[in-house]
Amino acid sequence: MVPHFNALAKTTGREDMSAFKKAASYRYVKDKFEAARLKPMPSEQVEPPRIKECPVQMEEELVEISEMSKNEEGMAGFFLGLDVEIVGVFRGWFIANGSRRQD
């Protein structure tokens, strides 16, 4: 999975980037699934899709957002603390020692 996630480094889903992200050479990517060469799959309890290729997946609902850098110039909204409630955990198939199994 590492190459897929590395493909998303320094990408953002917002066209209106902050000055900080522009200075750090972020690039806008409309479809992060496509950019990472991953496939979305429907979630069971939340709207955003899960990643089909991930062997373990969680569905969560956002409870609260805490801005941790809002008083620093140009950093508002960049570091966030997220309080979430896990509403589902799913395990997929994976290959271990040459055998396909589900744990």
C-alpha positions in Angstrom: 0.0 0.0 0.0 3.0 2.3 0.5 3.4 3.3 -3.1 -0.3 4.2 -3.4 -0.2 6.4 -0.3 3.1 8.0 -1.4 1.4 9.0 -4.7 -0.8 11.3 -2.5 2.0 13.1 -0.8 1.7 16.8 -1.2 -1.7 16.7 -2.9 -4.9 18.5 -1.8 -8.5 18.1 -2.9 -9.0 21.9 -2.6 -8.4 24.1 -5.6 -8.2 27.2 -3.3 -5.0 26.2 -1.5 -3.6 28.1 1.4 -0.4 30.1 1.0 1.4 27.5 3.1 0.4 24.7 0.8 1.4 26.7 -2.3 4.8 27.5 -0.8 5.2 23.8 0.1 4.6 22.8 -3.6 1.3 21.0 -3.0 -0.7 20.2 -6.1 -4.5 20.0 -6.6 -5.9 16.5 -7.3 -9.6 16.2 -8.1 -9.7 12.4 -7.7 -7.4 11.0 -5.1 -8.5 7.4 -5.8 -7.3 7.7 -9.4 -4.1 9.5 -8.4 -3.2 6.7 -6.0 -4.4 4.0 -8.4 -6.9 2.6 -5.9 -10.5 1.6 -6.3 -13.3 3.0 -4.2 -16.0 0.7 -2.7 -19.3 1.7 -1.1 -19.3 2.1 2.7 -22.0 0.5 4.8 -22.7 3.3 7.3 -21.1 6.5 6.1 -21.2 8.4 2.8 -17.4 8.5 1.8 -16.2 5.3 0.0 -13.7 2.9 1.5 -10.5 1.7 -0.3 -11.1 -1.7 -1.8 -7.5 -2.7 -1.7 -7.1 -2.0 2.1 -7.2 -5.3 4.2 -8.6 -3.4 7.2 -11.1 -0.6 7.0 -12.9 1.6 9.5 -15.9 3.8 9.0 -16.1 6.8 11.3 -18.4 9.7 12.0 -16.9 13.1 12.8 -17.8 14.3 16.3 -15.6 17.4 16.7 -12.9 19.4 15.0 -10.3 21.3 17.0 -8.0 23.8 15.2 -4.5 23.4 16.7 -2.7 26.2 14.7 -5.4 28.8 14.2 -3.4 31.6 16.0 -0.3 31.1 13.8 -0.1 33.3 10.7 -0.9 31.4 7.5 -1.5 28.1 9.4 -5.2 28.3 10.2 -6.9 25.0 9.4 -3.6 23.3 8.7 -3.2 21.2 11.9 -6.5 19.8 13.1 -7.5 17.5 16.0 -10.3 15.2 15.0 -12.6 13.5 17.4 -14.3 10.6 15.7 -16.6 7.8 16.6 -15.9 4.4 15.0 -19.1 3.0 13.5 -17.7 0.0 11.7 -14.5 -2.1 11.3 -14.1 -4.4 8.3 -11.4 -7.0 7.6 -10.6 -8.1 4.1 -8.7 -11.0 2.6 -5.0 -10.8 2.5 -2.1 -13.1 1.5 0.1 -14.3 4.3 2.9 -16.9 3.8 1.4 -17.8 0.4 -2.1 -18.6 1.7 -5.2 -16.4 1.3 -7.1 -16.0 4.5 -9.2 -13.7 6.5 -8.3 -12.7 10.1 
